Amino acid sequence: MKTQDALDQITYLQELINQTRLRAADGYPYFLLWGLLWIVGYTASILWSDLVWPGILVAGSLVSVVIGFKMKKNLPAPPLLKKIGWVMLVLFVYMAFLFGRLLLVTDDPQIIISFWPFHIGLLYILAGIFIGRPMIIIGCWLILAAVAGLWLPSPWQQIWLAVGGGGSLLLTGLIMRKQVINDE
């Protein structure tokens, strides 16, 4: 490969990653929505048990669909962003499978409650490899919050994860929103 060809390939990859980062930032409403729902879910589960989560998941999914229809569709998603989305979807389905298996082997509420924040943190770290350092840092924070939550009794664990986990999603949404505003 000639030097100029190598430089052209590096430039192409840099542009692809920058496009991916900017287009990923357009998804900030989802992070704001799910951050709020995360806070509501964990705090409501203190009062009404974990039975609130199915309703929150249905409502959040419906609002997510509405957000998706209202978002700008004029720019196609970069190929890398599509690939990242598919990887995240596959891993999320796998995590749901793992969660089902976890429910079969333990009834320890601390482990069950910390499962999703830990694994969402892993998704953040993986996406952050392409999207940017803030995602990696927030992913590490989510994992740390989930692990620390294992030693907190109820209701403190739910409060801790509501603030730490929901706050992380909100922070992600705000960071991405700032990127979108700065890009316009």
Disulfide bonds with the S-S distance in Angstrom:
none
